[in-house]
Amino acid sequence: MLDKLTEVQKQILELTADQKEYTPNKLLQVKSRAVKEKTVGEFYNVLIIQYTQSDKIGNRRVYKMSYNSIRDFSKGNLNILFADIDITWLNRYEKWLRSKANKETTMSLLFRTLRSVYNKAIDSQYAKKINYPFDEFKISKFDTRTKKRAISKEDMLNIMKLELSAENISIQLSRDIFIFSYLCGGINFTDVANLKAENIVDDRLMYVRQKTGKEISFLLSPEASQILNRYCQSIHKRKYLFPILNAGIHVTALQKQNRIHKLLARTNKDLKIIAGLASIKGNLSTYSSRHSFATVLKKSGVNIALISEALGHSDLSTTQIYLDSFENKQIDDAMCNLL
């Protein structure tokens, strides 16, 4: 009798905490919807499999990264329930991440992903709202502002003029991708990798940005066309403009994502070598071309609305919306300031 009374009191507390009214019938409904048993590790794996099967490879990668991080923190033991992830657990996890020298942006992503998993677990009745720790643990405390990574027009020109014939093919390709991105609106690496012949129409680069789904259109400069011409002979074999993806090898979304991730890492490694050859200080990466595109145009007096400060800072998608709202002629005229 005492056990039943305790269970009823517990149900009343949970309904009160969720700001819900309770009646005898409501208490019976709550009891029939008791939280099912599934560990944190098991639920993560369910989500990862779902994202894999639905070709949501970006989501799969982020959730897998979160899973691996929590697994390492827990020393391989993910046979815990969501109720075990309380404010004390989260604070210990944060302390551990900082001890591993994780960046603020990385920690923010890991905690946001864990919060998302927790919310999904509540929706699936594998966790209880009354145990939810993220009302107290504030993810907004992490500083996610991105440091400026732009280089000057002079530095960009120096990279373009570098004599790389004695360097390996990988370094030459990395320089071409970097310069092409700069000349084509700061197009990111994933979009560069997915470009095909049909994306060139009447000397214009036209593509849909994968991150935002926005349609982008730029007039190709002679320098950008020259870069593409270096790789045009083998396009019929791989179907892509740049030798990053091969349609005969990289078929599934996961295969494409893994290949892009591998080549991106190699390209950024090559760019560090290129920066040394061009006597450029700082950390040069593929993202630097996007920052540089915006910064050079801004310094050239191009309309700020066209190249919003958000490009490369805190909200890149907003800048892309600004770019999409202008006439092609305005964008084409602005691009003349890049060289």
N, C-alpha and C positions, 0 to 999 in steps of 0.2 A: 504493500500500500504506500509506503514511504517513497519507494522508487518511482511509482506512477505519479505521485504528487510532485516530486522533484522534476520529472520530465515535463509535466504541464507547466510548472513555474518557468522552466527553461524556455519553453515555446512562447510563453507570454513575454518574457524578456526579449526574445528575438524579434517578435512582432512589434514590440514597443520601440526597440532600437531602430527598426526599419520604418517607424512612424506609420504603422498599419493598425487598423482596428481589429480587435479579436472577439470572436463569439465562440460558443461550443463547436459549431460546425467548422469555423475557420481553424480551430485547434486540431480537429480531426484531419482537415485537408493538409495542414502543415506536417502532421505525423506521417501521412501517406506519401508526402514528398520529401522524405528524409534524404539527407545528403548521401549520395552513393559513394562507395569506396573506390577511389582511384588515386594513385600517388601522383606527385608532381611530375616525376619522370615519365610515367605512363601517359599522362595527359599531354605533355610536351610532344611525345612521340606520335600521338594521335593527330595533333595539329600539323606536325612536320609532314606526315604521310598525306594528309589532306591537301596541303599546299603543293606537294610534289605531284600528286595525281591531277590537280587542277591547273598545273603549269604556272602557278604563282611562285616563280623561282626566287624573286626578290624577297617575298615574305618568308619562304622556306629558309633562305640564307640567314636572315635576321633571327628567326626563331631558333635555328640550329646554333648560331653563335651564342645566343642567350642560354640555350640548354647546356652547351659545352662549358660556358663560364660558371654557371651554377653547379654543374657537376664537379668541376675542378675545385670550387670553393667548398663543396660538401665532401671532398676527398672520395669522389666516386659514388657516394650514397645519395641517390635521389628517391629512395623509398620513404619519402616523407609526405605528409598530408599538407594541404594548403593552410590548414589551421596552424601549422608549425611555422609558417612564414609570418611572423609578427613584427612589430616595430624594432624589437631587439635584434631579431634575425637580419632585418634590412640594414640596420646600423652596422652590424658586424660584417655584412657583405660589402657595404660601402668602404669600410675600413680596409678590408682585404683587397678590394679593387685599387684603392689608392696605394697600398703597399706594393702593388704590381705595376705602379706608374701608369695606370690607365688615364687617358685624357678625359677632360670634363665631358666632351661631346660623346665619347665612347660610353662613359658611365650613364649619361642621360639616356642614350639609346638602349642600353641593357636594362635599366630600370623601367623605361617606358614599355619595353617588350614584356618584361615580367608582369607589369601591371595589366597589360592587355591579356596575357595568359590567365591571370587571376580573375579578371572580369569574365572571360570566356568560361572559366571553371564555375563561376557563380551561375552563369546562364545555363550551364549544363548540369547544375546541381551537384557538382563535385566539390564545391566550397560554399561557405555561408557568408552572407553579407555582414553579419555581426562581427566576423573575424577580419574583415577587410582592413588592411593596415595602411593603405595609401591615402586615406584622409588625413592621417597624421604625418606620414612621411612625404615630404614635399619634393617632387622631382624638379620643380622649377628652380631649386637652389643651385643646380648645376649651370655653370657658365658655358653656354653653347655658342657664343659669338665666335665666328670664324676669323682668324687673323688674316690680314690682307696678304695676298700672295702675288700681287702684280709685279711685273718687271717693266722697265721703261721701253719706249719705242726703240731707243738706241740699242739696248740689250737684245731686243727681239731681232733687230736688223743684223746684229753681230752673229746671232745664232743662225740666221738665214745664210749668212756669208761664209760660215765655217766650211773649211775643206775637210770633208769626211770620207774621201775615197779610200783612205788607208784604214778606215775603221770597219768593223764588221757590219753585216747587213742589218742586224737588229738595231744598232745605233742610228744608222741612216733612216730606217723606217720610223724610229721613235722621233727623230727630228722632223720628219715629214708630217707625221700625225700631229705633232705639237704646233707646227706652223700652220697647217691646214685648219686646225681648230681655231687658232687666233684669227685667221683670215675669213673664217666662215661663222662669225657670230659667237665664238666661244663654244661651239658644238662639243658636247662631252664625249668621252671615250666610247661609251656604250652605243651612242647614236652613230659615231664614226664607224664603229665595227659593223653596224647593220646596214650601212649605205650600199645600195645596188645601182646598176646602170640606170634603172628607171627613175632614180632620184635626181637625175640630171635632165632638165627640160629647158630647151632654148637657152643654154648657157647659164641656167639658174640651178642652184641647189635647192631642192624642195623635198622636205621630209616631215614626218610627224614625230615630235619629241616623245620618247618613250615615257619619260617621267611625268609629263603633264598632259600628253595627248594633244598638244597644240601643234597646228600646222606652221611650219617655218619655211621662209623663202628668201634666198639671198642671190644676188648676181655674183657669179663666180669671177674672181679677179684672174688676170693672166697667170699670176704666181700660183694660185690655188689650182687652176687647170693644169699647169705644168706638173704639179705634184701628182695629180691624178693620172696624167699621161705616163708617168713612170711605172705604173702598175697595171695599165690597161691590157697588156698583152696576155696576161694570165687570168683575166676576169671570167672568161668562158668556162674555166675549170672550177673556180670556186664560187662564182655568181656574185661575189661582193667586190666593191671597189678597192678596198684595202686587204692585204693578205693577213687578216686576223681570223675571220671565220671562213670555213669551207663548207659549202652546202652539201657536199658528198660525205662529210665526216661529222659535222656538227648539226645534227638533225633535230633533236629534242631541245626544249627550252632549257633543261638542266645542262645539257652538253654545251649549249651556247654560253650559258652563264658561267660555267666552269672555265671555258676557254677564254672568255673576256676577262675574267678575274685573274687568270694566270698571265695573260699578255699585258694587262694593266700594270701588274706588279713589275713585270720585266721592263716595260716602257718607263715607269717612274725611276727604276734603277738606272736605266740608260740616260735619262735626263739629268741625273746627278753628274754623270761623266761629261755630258754635253755642257753643263753649267761650268764645270772646271775648265773645259777647253775654251769656253768663251769668257772666262774670268768673271763669272757672275756669282756674287755672294748670295747666300740664302738657299733655301730648299726649293729647288725647281721641280714641279710635278705637272701632270697633265692639267690639273686644275688651275695652274698658273696662267695658262693660255686664256681661260675664261675670265679670270680677274683682269688680265692685261688688256683684253679686248675692251672691257668696260672702262678701265682707267685711262687708256690712251685716248679713246673717243671723248671722254669727259674733259681731259686736259686740252683737247683740240677744240673745245667750245661747242660740241654737239649738244643738242637739246637734252637737258637732264631727264626729261620724261621718257626719252627714247632709250636711255641707258641708265635707268634708275640705280641709285646707290645700293639697292638691295642685291644687284647682281654680284655674286661672290661674297656677300656678307651674311645676312640672316634670312633672307627670303628670296631665293632665286626665282621661284615660280611667279612671283608678282612682277618681276622685271620682264619675264618672258611674256606675260600678259600685255605689258606696256609695248613691247616690241611688236606683238601681233596686231596691235590696234592702229599701227601706222601704215601709210601707203608704202608699197614696195619702193617707189621712187625716193621717198624720204630716207628709207633704210639704205638703199643703194648709194645715195649721195653721202650719207654718213660714213659708209665703209671706205670711202676714198681717203679718209683721214688716217687709215691704219698704217700706211707706208709712206 
